[in-house]
Amino acid sequence: MQTVLWIIIFLGVFCTMEFMAWFTHKYVMHGFLWSLHKDHHHKDHDSWFERNDAFFIFYAVVSMTCFYLWSYENMWFCLPIALGIMAYGATYFLVHDIFIHQRFKIFRNADNWYAKGVRRAHKIHHKHLGKADGECFGMLFVPFKYFKK
């Protein structure tokens, strides 16, 4: 029974992280911490790194805290929480940084309806250079209109 509960927690956390990414992107990154996010929309430096990259630190700390609580405080449910957050972070890196923004030149030729829809939604999001008037703040789950030809 604990294995089933472990899987449910892991998947629930992974899916919740998509909502958290959307919420954080819309209300924090395009809100009071726009100063850290704006270089992602309008590159104003020569570095490979962006100030925007600092946002991963928050969720990494939450995940590491859960690993600590599992390991040292014997809170078994913290392991699937930590792994769910970490898995979403890895997925975010692969999809957003590598696939969409091509920070590493791989996954360039993905040519299926889902890949095209996610890229299209992100392109529409980035057509707005300022913090206002943005749309499509999600990453994995984007509105169906972006999947139409």
PyMOL commands that set and color helices and strands:
alter all, ss='L'
color gray80, all
select helices_A, chain A and resi 2-32+34-41+51-73+78-100+113-126+144-147
alter helices_A, ss='H'
color red, helices_A
deselect
rebuild
show_as cartoon
